[in-house]
């Protein structure tokens, strides 16, 4: 059937990474008028998701969402992936953003596809800039909580907020959001997410980084849940030292630090009191952590500005030791 001129085509989203957040976003987007597909690491997971859908578990109900899934290893043979997509959500961890993955991403996008990167740390964007123009790259941070239960199921463990912004300079208040950006925000809100478009996404990323650089290594080394960090004055003193060292680097890099960021850090610990940090989970399950893109990245920046971060250095070395066991 010929498309009517005034008919608006549904936004097409491609999600690379089928971890907890990938499953969360894919399932909720699938319930809207948008078209979404999911790229997995293994063929087994893509087959399971295509056959059975995504199971979203909550205390009230369990819902199955149908989704098209494809393995990263078979993307060249999937005719469906030749359809152009408006947005690609990159939802893998920093350590998985390799030269090989970037080459595969080139097969999943067209010259007009915009790429949104959902990573916790910093440093990976420089790799992406080597393959994609700056005006196509966006960064996102989210406080949505999700727990992967199996290859095809997850629990939405906490509603949060998501900020998305262009990497290119948006410092001028006169710069406006374009239609595609507004449509994306509207669709994600329709899907049930609390989403804001941010003109200060780099500062947003750094503010979250400063929080993660405190919570993640401490919980991983002490092997405690997030809330337990607040139960000891000795641990809170360590938190304060890590926080202040990180703020030194951010200020040197001319990053705007939220006035209440320390209070935000405490609130995160309280709100996620029963959660294990991602770094603790990685240590317990024998996986490589994201320490190089969190505390390690702060140390690299500190070296550029000739700043000393002795506490971050110590915690970095302890995490690297735990990784090597």
N, C-alpha and C positions, 0 to 999 in steps of 0.2 A: 504494500500500500504506500502511495506517495505521501510523504510527510507534509502537513500543512505548514505554510510559511510562519504562522503565528504560534505554532506548537513549540513549546520549550522542551528541549531534550533533557532527560534526567541526568543529574550529575553522576559521573562514573568515578568510583574510588577503587584503587588497588592497594591492598595492604600487604606489605612484605614483612613477615614475621608472625608466627601463630603461637606466641606465648600468651600469658594471661591477658595483657592489654590488647594484643592483636585479636584474640577471641572476643573480648568485650566490645571493642569498637566494631568489628565485623558483624556481630550479632545484632547490635542496636541499629547500625546503619541498614542492615538487611530488612528491618521492620519499617523502613521509610520508602519513599518512591525512588530513592537513589539505587544505582546498580553497584554492587560491590563484589569483588572476588578476593581471594586470600592465597598468598604464596607461602608455602610451608618449606621447611628444611628437608623433610623426608617424604618419600612417596607413600609410605604407610599412613602418615597423618593426613595427607591430602585425600587419599582414597577413603579414609574413615570419615572425614568431614563432608566429602561429597555424598557419601552413601547415607550417613546418619544425621548430618547437620551439626550445629553447635548447641550443646545443652547448657543453658544458663540456669544456675541453681541459686535460690535464695531461701530465706527462712519461710517465705509465704508460698512459693510455687517453684515449679520447674518448667521451663519453656524451651522448645527446640526451634532453632532458626535454620532455614535452608540457606546454603551458601555454596558457591562454586569455589573449589580449591584446587590448586595445582602445585606440584613439587618444583622447587627451584632447579632440580636436576633434569626436568623434562619440559622446561618452558619453551624450548625451540620447536617442539612438536605439537604444541597446543594452538589450534587455529583460533580459539576464543580469545587468546591473548593478543591477537593481531588487532583487535578492536582498540581504538585510541581511548585513553583514560584521561580525565581532567586532572585528577590528583593521585599521587602515590604517597601513601603513608609508610615511612620507613620505621618499623617498630622492632628492629633487632637491637641487641646490645652493641655498645661501641666496639667491643673486641671482635664482633662478627662483621664489622665494616672493613673488609679487606679489599685488596686490588681485584681479586677474583669476583667478589660480590658486586663491586662497582661495574665491572664489565657485564655481568648478568643484568644489572639494573638498566643498562643501555638497551637491552632487548625488551624491556617491560614498559618503556615510555616512548612518547613521540616528542618532537621539538616543542610542543605546546604544553606538555604535561608539567605540572608543578609538583615539587617534592617537599613533603613535610617531614621533618626529622624529629622523632620522639625519643631522645636520649637524655640520660641524666647528667652526664659529664660534659667536658669540653675537649676540643682537639680534633674531633672527627669531621667537623665542617670543612676544615682545610683540605681533607682528602676529597670530599664531595665537590669542592670548588674546582678541583683539577679536571673534573669530568662534566660538570654542569654549570651553566652561566648563573651568576649571582642573582639575577632577577627571577630565576625559577626556584630558588631555594628558600625554604621557610623553616623555622624552628618552632617546636612546640614543647611546652612543659605541662604536665598534668598531675593533679593530686588524686585522680581516680584510683581507687584500690581494687585490685582483682587478684584472685588466687586460682592458679591453674590446678584443676583436680585430676585431669587426664588429658590425653591428646585431643579430645573433642568436648571437654566440659570445663567450666570455670564457675567460681563464685564471685559475684560482685560484692566485695567486702567493704566498700565505702564510697559514697558519692563525693566527688570533689569538683575542682574547677580546672579548666584547660585554657591555656593562653597560646595563641598562634600568631606569629608575626614574620614579616619579611626580614631576610638577612640584610638586604640592601638598606642604605641609610633612609630612615623615616623620621629624622629629628625635627623636621619642619612640621608645625601644626597644620600647615596648609595642604600637606600631602593627604589625599583621600584614598579610601579603600575602593578597589574596583568591583565590578559586578560579580565576577567569579568568586572573590573573597567573601562578599556578602552572602552569596548563595551557599557557599560552604558553611559559613557560620550558621545560617538559618537552618540548613539541613541537619547539622549536628545538634542544634537546640531541639529541633523536632524529634531527633533520635533520643533525646533525654539527657543530653550533656549540658553542663553549664559552661559556655564557651565565650571567650572574649578575644577580640583582635587587638594585639598589642603593638604599639609603635616603639616599645622599649624592651623587645624580646631578649636582647643580649643581657641587659640588666636583670631581667626576670630569670634567665638561665643561671647567671652568676649567683643570684640570691638563693636559688634552690641548691646550687652547687655548695655554697657555704653551709647550708643545713645538712646536706648529705655527707659532707666531709667531716662532720662531727658525729652524726648518728651511725653511719655505716661502719667505720672502722672500730668504734668503741663496742658496738653490739657484737660485731664479728669476733673480736678478740676476747671479750668477756663472755660471749655466748649467752646473751640475755636478750629478752624482748625489749622493744623500744621503751616501754613505760618504766622498766626497771632502771633506766638511766637516771631517773629523777629520785630514786629511793636512797641515794647516798650523796652526802656532801662532797666526798672525795671525788666521786665520778662527775658531779656537777662542776667541780673545780677544773677537772680535765676538759670537760665540754667547753668551759669558758676560755681556756687557753687555746684550744683548737680553733674556736670561733674567732678570737681576737687575731690570731696569726693569719687566718684566712682573710679577715677584713683588711689587714695590712696590704695583702697582695691586691685585693680588689680595688682599694683606693689608689694604689700605684698604677693600676691599669685604667684608672679614670672611670670605674664602674660605680653607678649610683647604688648605694646600699640602703635598703628600706630602713626607716627610722626605728621600726619595731621588729627588726629581723630576729633579735634574740628572743623576744616574746613569741614570734612565729615558730621558732625552733622548739621552744618549750611546749607550745600548743600541738605541734606535730607529734611530739613524744606522748602527750596526753591522749590525743585523738587516735593514735595508732598503738596504744599501750600494749595490746595483746598481739601485735604483729611482729614477725621476724623481719629484719631488714633484708634486702636482696643480697647484700654482701654476706650476712650470716648464713643465709640459705645456701649460697654458693660454697662457702667453706664447709658447711655440714655435708653437702652432697659432693664434695671433691671437685668442684668446678673452678676454673679461673675466674677471679672477681673483676670488678670494674675499677679497682684501686688506681690503675694507671691513668684513668680518665677523670678521676675525682681528686684524691689527695696528690697523686702523682702529677696531675696537670697543674695544681696549685704550686707544687715544688718547682716545676719547670718555669712557670711564670716568675716565681720568686727569684730564681737564678738570674733571669733576665734583668730584674730590677735590683740585683745584689742584696736581696733580703734573706734573712735567716728564718727558717721554719723548723726549729729543732723538734717540736712535738709532732708535727706532721711527718717529718723524716723518720722518727722513731716508729710511729704507727704504720707508716708505709712499709718499713722493713719487717715489722712483725707480721703484717698481712702477707707479704711475699714469702716469708718463711712458712706460714700456714698453708699457702698455695702449693709449696714444694714438697710437703710431707706425703 
